[in-house]
Amino acid sequence: MTKQETAMQDPYERRALLLHLGDVLETVFCLSQCADDYASIGDAVKGNDALAGFTLLGFVDDKMTPRDFIRRATGAFFVWPKGLLDETLNRPMLANTVKHDLFADNAPGWDAYVTERRNDVPWFGEDLPDTAVSAAPAHEAEPSAPAPAPTPAEKRGAKAASRKPSRYATWPWPDKPSDA
């Protein structure tokens, strides 16, 4: 595919990934409504007809607890909104967070998930860095010492920085016409 063809496909691929993100959020919400009623994702899908339609639940380890799925899914996808708005997509990052957080030690599930995603986004899951497989989410909070109180100069700098225009103010939409 040429660079021009790739650029033409980009908005459609971003849209497909945003729609998938919406499906993931819906899955997390619906599962959260009954998470305490089931010991595993497999039990939840078998016991709740409404959950059977969420394809993502069919790819993850069916022994995973609903609460663990909710924690891992939010960790896997919370970077997507900003990532999908970046001018240049960090394709490996989008896939790697999902692979690491939801599919650690579940290669068959990951492969099935990638195959399903590639129906809409042909490059999804390509060129991922080799990472150590771990059951711990990639975005797990680490305990740290409390941050020192900012100095008055730091407070002024933070206030000035907050007035900077967002880098997303115009992209991918055209620049606003100037009032010249």
N, C-alpha and C positions, 0 to 999 in steps of 0.2 A: 504494500500500500504506500502511495506517495505521501510526502509531507502534507500536501494540500488535501488529499483525501482523508488523512488522519485528522487534520484540523476541522474538516467538515463533519466528521463523525463525533468529535469531542462533545458538543452540546447534547447529543442524543445519549451518549454514554454517561455523561454526568446526570442527565435526567433519569436514566435507568437506575443509577446508583442511589439517587435521592429517593426514588420510588421504593427501592429495596430498603433503604433506611427507614422509610415510613412503615413498611411491613414489619420490620424488626421492632420498631417502637410499639406497634399494635400487638405484636406477639408478646413482648415484655409486659405490656399493660394487662392483656387478657390473662396471662399466666399469673401475674401478681394478684389477681382477684381470687385465685384458688390455690395459691402456692402452698399454703399450710395444710391443704386437704390431701396432698399426695406426697409420697416418699421419693418419687423419681419422675423424670420427664416421661419415661415410658408409661408409668402408671397414670400420669396426668393426661397423656394423649389417648390412652385406652379408656379412661374414665370420664372424659369430658369431650363430647362431640365437637364443641366449638374450637377446641385446640387442634383437632385432627387436620384442619385446613391450613395450618401454618407449616409450610414446607421446611423452614429452618429447624423446627423441632424434630423432624425426621432425620436430620443430618448429624445432630449432636449426639453425644453418648447418652443412651436412654437410661443409664443408671445415675446420671447427674441429677442432683436435687433441683427442684424448681428455684429455690432461693439462690443456689450457686449459679444456675443459668442466668438469672436476672442480673446478678453481680457481674458475671463474666461478659454478658452481652452488652451491658452498659459500658464496661471497660473497653470492649472491642470496637464499639461504634461511636463513642463520644467525640473522637477526633474527626469523624467524617464531615460534619457540616462545614467546619473551617477548611478542611482539606479539599473539599469539592468546590469551594469558592476561590481557592488559590488559582492564580493565573495559569500556572503550570502544575498539573496533577503529579503528586508523588504517588505513583501507582503502586510501588512495592509497599509503602506505608499503609495504604488503604487495605490491602489484602493481608499484610503481615500481622496487623493488630487483631484481625479476626482469626487468623490461623493460630496465633499464639494464645489468645484468650479463650477461644471457644473449642479449638480442635487439638489442643495438646494431647498427645498420646492417642489420637483418633484419626489416623491417616485415611482410612476408608471414608469416614465422614467428611473430611476435608476435600478429598478428591471428588466426592459426589456434589458437595457444595460448589466447588469451583466449576464443575461441569455445568451445573444449573446456572450459575452466574454468567458463564461465557455464552449462554444463549443471547444475552443482551449486551455483554461487554466482553468482546473476544480476547482482550489482553488480561483479563482479571486473573490474578494469581501467578503471572509470569515473573521471572527474574527476581524471585524472593531470595533474600540473603539466608544463608544457613544459620539457624539459631539453635541453641540448646533447647531441647524439649523439656518443658517444665509445666507442672499443673498450676503454678502460681500465675495470676493474671499479669500481663505486661504493665499495667497501670496501677498496680497495688501501691497504696500509700505506704511510705516508709516512715517510721518514727524519726523525728528530728528535734533538735533543740529549738526553743521558741526564737523567732527572729528578733533581732535587737530593734528597739524603737527607732523610727526614722528621725534624722536630724531635721531642723527647720529648713535647711537648704534642700534636702531630699524631698521634703513635702512640697516645696515650691516647684521643684523640677517635675514631680509627679502630677501636680495640678496643671502645669504647662503642657505636659505630654498628653494629658487627657483631652486637651482642646484640639489636638491634631486631627485632621480629617481621617476617616477610616479608609484603609486601602481598598475596601470593598464598595466605596461610595459610587463608583461608576462601572467597574468591571463586573460582568461581561457586557453591561449595557453601555450604550454610547455616552460620551461626556455630555454633561448638561450644557446647553448653549450659554455663552457668557452674556452678561448684562452690559456689554460694551456699547 
